[in-house]
Amino acid sequence: MAGTRTTDQTSDVKRDRLEARITRDQKAVLMRAAALQGRTLTDFVVHSAQEAALRVIEVHESIQLAKQDREAFVEALLNPPAPGKRLRAAARRFTGSKRPS
């Protein structure tokens, strides 16, 4: 189905190019997969690369905590410790400088 547009293509004007040298075997696999999804080779490659890129970004931007660390974090959010002397002093200085004149 060469030339078939898919619903996930945007109306943005495509100006940039991406080029890659691949083996015949790689191209054959990509073409087969594209055909199975009813996509053009270009659409299949761009869509697959974008999905992979988004997954990589998500993994690198998310916080991964061990179970013990997660429990400690949630506990601190739900039951924060009382403010110490230095924090109370800082709060007094801050609120003291914000009084209306």
Backbone hydrogen bonds, N-H to C=O, Kabsch-Sander energy under -0.5 kcal/mol:
donor,donor_aa,acceptor,acceptor_aa,energy
4,T,1,M,-1.9
9,Q,6,T,-1.3
15,R,13,V,-0.7
22,I,20,A,-0.5
27,K,23,T,-2.3
28,A,24,R,-2.6
29,V,25,D,-2.2
30,L,26,Q,-2.5
31,M,27,K,-2.8
32,R,28,A,-2.3
33,A,29,V,-2.5
34,A,30,L,-2.5
35,A,31,M,-2.5
36,L,32,R,-2.2
37,Q,33,A,-1.4
38,G,34,A,-0.5
38,G,35,A,-0.9
39,R,34,A,-2.9
44,F,40,T,-2.7
45,V,41,L,-2.7
46,V,42,T,-2.8
47,H,43,D,-2.6
48,S,44,F,-2.6
49,A,45,V,-2.6
50,Q,46,V,-2.4
51,E,47,H,-2.4
52,A,48,S,-2.3
53,A,49,A,-2.4
54,L,50,Q,-2.5
55,R,51,E,-2.0
56,V,52,A,-2.2
57,I,53,A,-2.5
58,E,54,L,-2.4
59,V,55,R,-2.3
60,H,56,V,-2.2
61,E,57,I,-1.8
62,S,58,E,-1.2
64,Q,62,S,-0.6
65,L,63,I,-0.6
70,R,66,A,-2.8
71,E,67,K,-2.5
72,A,68,Q,-2.0
73,F,69,D,-2.5
74,V,70,R,-2.7
75,E,71,E,-2.4
76,A,72,A,-2.2
77,L,73,F,-1.8
78,L,74,V,-2.8
79,N,75,E,-2.9
88,R,84,G,-2.4
89,A,85,K,-2.2
90,A,86,R,-2.2
91,A,87,L,-2.4
92,R,88,R,-2.2
93,R,89,A,-2.3
94,F,90,A,-2.5
95,T,91,A,-2.9
96,G,92,R,-2.2
97,S,93,R,-1.4
98,K,94,F,-0.6
98,K,95,T,-0.6
99,R,96,G,-0.7
